[in-house]
Amino acid sequence: MMAIDLFPIIKPFLHRMDAEKAHNFTIQCLKMGFSSLLGPRYNPEILKTTVFGLHFPNPVGIAAGFDKNADVIPAVHKLGFGFAEAGTVTPLPQEGNPTPRLFRLTSDKAVINRFGFNNKGLDYFIHQLTAQKPGNKPFGANVGANKSSDDKTADYVKGINRLYGLSDYFTVNISSPNTPGLRSLQSKEALEDLISRVQEARRAKIAESYPYVPILVKIAPDLTKSDIADITEIALKKQLDGLIVSNTTITRPTNLQHKSKDQAGGLSGSPLMEMSTEVLAKIYKVTEGKIPLIGVGGISSGADAYKKIRAGASLVQLYSALVYEGPGLVERIKRDLVALLEKDRFSSVADAVGADHK
Ligand SMILES: Cc1cc2nc3c(=O)[nH]c(=O)nc-3n(C[C@H](O)[C@H](O)[C@H](O)COP(=O)(O)O)c2cc1C
């Protein structure tokens, strides 16, 4: 039975609120158990998939930034997502940039944020993870570096060391545009050093009898051909478990309409769809599909999710479209995705990964 979608009724109220306040209100609603009221979620056999050794009931996840402090992971799972990524968490708590720092570009179905990793830090994140009943769907911890940190790479190592055993996978986020200097970690030498150090931290944990936990790197969509060549070379050399493509863009497509379009920060939502899918497709091609990819950026329909999968994504994530479509979108995406897979006679989502290149 499909639950009634109340979002169209609540949306005008939410959108009259300041965007960050509306977000905090949403997190509060989830904390209060709103998603427990929803019925069983749709997870047909065709959507089940196994990627980097983890089993996913469906390939649609919530992207990082929605649940920065790991407050509502089981609640997000109950919305129908196949996996949840929380963070970005930095070792120490930090305030982030001054408000306002989140803008809805309603006419463009887009969002601009310049939060700057506002979060409550690793102690709080770990407390939340241990307090919540772990579900049976994968959970990823997205780790970052404090703004004031001199050795940013050491912050990622700290995050992984402290969260090891509490997360099914890790995302090393080096692509937020709102922490000065962070994106330079995507350059060849810095990236190789960073991946070596986080993988060394994992080796040490495995030597202490912890299991192997996949480590992924999340990259920006604003990369040149030579950036992509460098990143894929290092990813292949270091046998990286996966890449997440992509974070928000610092570019501003010329067709943006909304008056907030020139706000500083990262742009996400519909205008990011094509750009991030192009980068995803290029990476899939260069790596010959050898590295699992998570496609994120501008997904607002089953057709968008399917495009990313055909371009090379084994899994997808979304965030901004929830602002405009509400949580019912997750079920709609899955149903439309199943129809598209069946139309093209794929027997599983895994069979469609990279289909555009074959
Ligand atoms: C308000 C907001 C906050 C975000 N915060 C983070 C973050 O802390 N860490 C991160 O890796 N990505 C963050 N992102 C980026 C998203 O995870 C995602 O990569 C991007 O928004 C593109 O997907 P979308 O178009 O579906 O939103 C944030 C995005 C938004 C809109």
Ligand as a Chemical Component Dictionary entry (heavy atoms), coordinates in Angstrom:
data_LIG
# 
_chem_comp.id                   LIG 
_chem_comp.type                 NON-POLYMER 
_chem_comp.pdbx_formal_charge   0 
_chem_comp.three_letter_code    LIG 
# 
loop_
_chem_comp_atom.comp_id 
_chem_comp_atom.atom_id 
_chem_comp_atom.alt_atom_id 
_chem_comp_atom.type_symbol 
_chem_comp_atom.charge 
_chem_comp_atom.model_Cartn_x 
_chem_comp_atom.model_Cartn_y 
_chem_comp_atom.model_Cartn_z 
_chem_comp_atom.pdbx_ordinal 
LIG C1  C1  C 0 22.999 21.919 1.687  1  
LIG C2  C2  C 0 24.027 20.971 1.181  2  
LIG C3  C3  C 0 25.049 20.561 2.015  3  
LIG C4  C4  C 0 26.007 19.669 1.561  4  
LIG N1  N1  N 0 26.989 19.245 2.401  5  
LIG C5  C5  C 0 27.869 18.294 1.988  6  
LIG C6  C6  C 0 28.837 17.766 2.878  7  
LIG O1  O1  O 0 28.902 18.125 4.046  8  
LIG N2  N2  N 0 29.699 16.845 2.384  9  
LIG C7  C7  C 0 29.655 16.382 1.098  10 
LIG O2  O2  O 0 30.439 15.518 0.718  11 
LIG N3  N3  N 0 28.730 16.863 0.241  12 
LIG C8  C8  C 0 27.843 17.793 0.653  13 
LIG N4  N4  N 0 26.900 18.267 -0.207 14 
LIG C9  C9  C 0 26.911 17.807 -1.623 15 
LIG C10 C10 C 0 25.940 16.653 -1.863 16 
LIG O3  O3  O 0 26.298 15.518 -1.120 17 
LIG C11 C11 C 0 25.894 16.290 -3.358 18 
LIG O4  O4  O 0 27.161 15.829 -3.750 19 
LIG C12 C12 C 0 25.500 17.477 -4.237 20 
LIG O5  O5  O 0 24.524 18.270 -3.605 21 
LIG C13 C13 C 0 24.949 17.047 -5.584 22 
LIG O6  O6  O 0 23.776 16.259 -5.441 23 
LIG P1  P1  P 0 22.291 16.883 -5.578 24 
LIG O7  O7  O 0 22.273 17.686 -6.841 25 
LIG O8  O8  O 0 21.380 15.680 -5.617 26 
LIG O9  O9  O 0 22.074 17.698 -4.375 27 
LIG C14 C14 C 0 25.933 19.178 0.219  28 
LIG C15 C15 C 0 24.901 19.598 -0.611 29 
LIG C16 C16 C 0 23.953 20.480 -0.154 30 
LIG C17 C17 C 0 22.835 20.901 -1.079 31 
# 
loop_
_chem_comp_bond.comp_id 
_chem_comp_bond.atom_id_1 
_chem_comp_bond.atom_id_2 
_chem_comp_bond.value_order 
_chem_comp_bond.pdbx_ordinal 
LIG C1  C2  SING 1  
LIG C2  C3  SING 2  
LIG C2  C16 DOUB 3  
LIG C3  C4  DOUB 4  
LIG C4  N1  SING 5  
LIG C4  C14 SING 6  
LIG N1  C5  DOUB 7  
LIG C5  C6  SING 8  
LIG C5  C8  SING 9  
LIG C6  O1  DOUB 10 
LIG C6  N2  SING 11 
LIG N2  C7  SING 12 
LIG C7  O2  DOUB 13 
LIG C7  N3  SING 14 
LIG N3  C8  DOUB 15 
LIG C8  N4  SING 16 
LIG N4  C9  SING 17 
LIG N4  C14 SING 18 
LIG C9  C10 SING 19 
LIG C10 O3  SING 20 
LIG C10 C11 SING 21 
LIG C11 O4  SING 22 
LIG C11 C12 SING 23 
LIG C12 O5  SING 24 
LIG C12 C13 SING 25 
LIG C13 O6  SING 26 
LIG O6  P1  SING 27 
LIG P1  O7  DOUB 28 
LIG P1  O8  SING 29 
LIG P1  O9  SING 30 
LIG C14 C15 DOUB 31 
LIG C15 C16 SING 32 
LIG C16 C17 SING 33 
# 
